[in-house]
Amino acid sequence: MNFYRINPRQDFASYSVENTAGEIAEGKIIPPHRKIAGTLREYLGDPPRRPAKHGDVHMSASQCFVRPAALQLLELASRSKLQSVPVTIVGREDEEFRQVWILNFVDCLDAEKTVASPPGGFYKDKIGVIKRPVFDESRWDGSDLFVVPQDPSYCLFCTENFVAQWKAAKLKGAMFSRFLMDPEAIRC
């Protein structure tokens, strides 16, 4: 089985948080990743560049924002183990977007074989940036979308079945990579 990390596409729009509306109450998610984004603004860089393409998923280092079609797929693939709240994007108020946290924690990462940077900061009992994940399929529960409890950055991992469903639904804005800097990453 091939497993992929879900990343944002760099040629699609990115967003910065305009204001926050508290935090979700989920103890498994580390505090910086619990922030509820009330309003987002498209980030055009410094110096500003022209607006990028708009997709069905927009991700930052700690947040995931999706349109309803993508939310349905995430909910199905994560076995309904997710939490979402509505979010407003400045200039796109008529579009429905939701901030999503996948709560389907599956302890199937083989930490001894996984290549990762050393942990840093206040992330005790975690690993650093996962560069080349290795999964133990005997501990995998069959979920198509999940997070691993050892990862402080709360990366979303998926199966090739999820990638096929994403493509079939013609959803845009995601890149699926098997490892960091994967030259064969699947862009959708």
Beta strands, then each sheet from edge to edge (+ up, - down):
strand 1: 3-8
strand 2: 14-23
strand 3: 35-43
strand 4: 57-59
strand 5: 64-66
strand 6: 82-89
strand 7: 97-102
strand 8: 115-116
strand 9: 130-132
strand 10: 145-146
strand 11: 156-159
strand 12: 174-177
strand 13: 186-187
sheet 1: 10+ 11- 1+ 12- 13+
sheet 2: 2+ 3- 6- 7+ 5- 4+
sheet 3: 8+ 9-
end
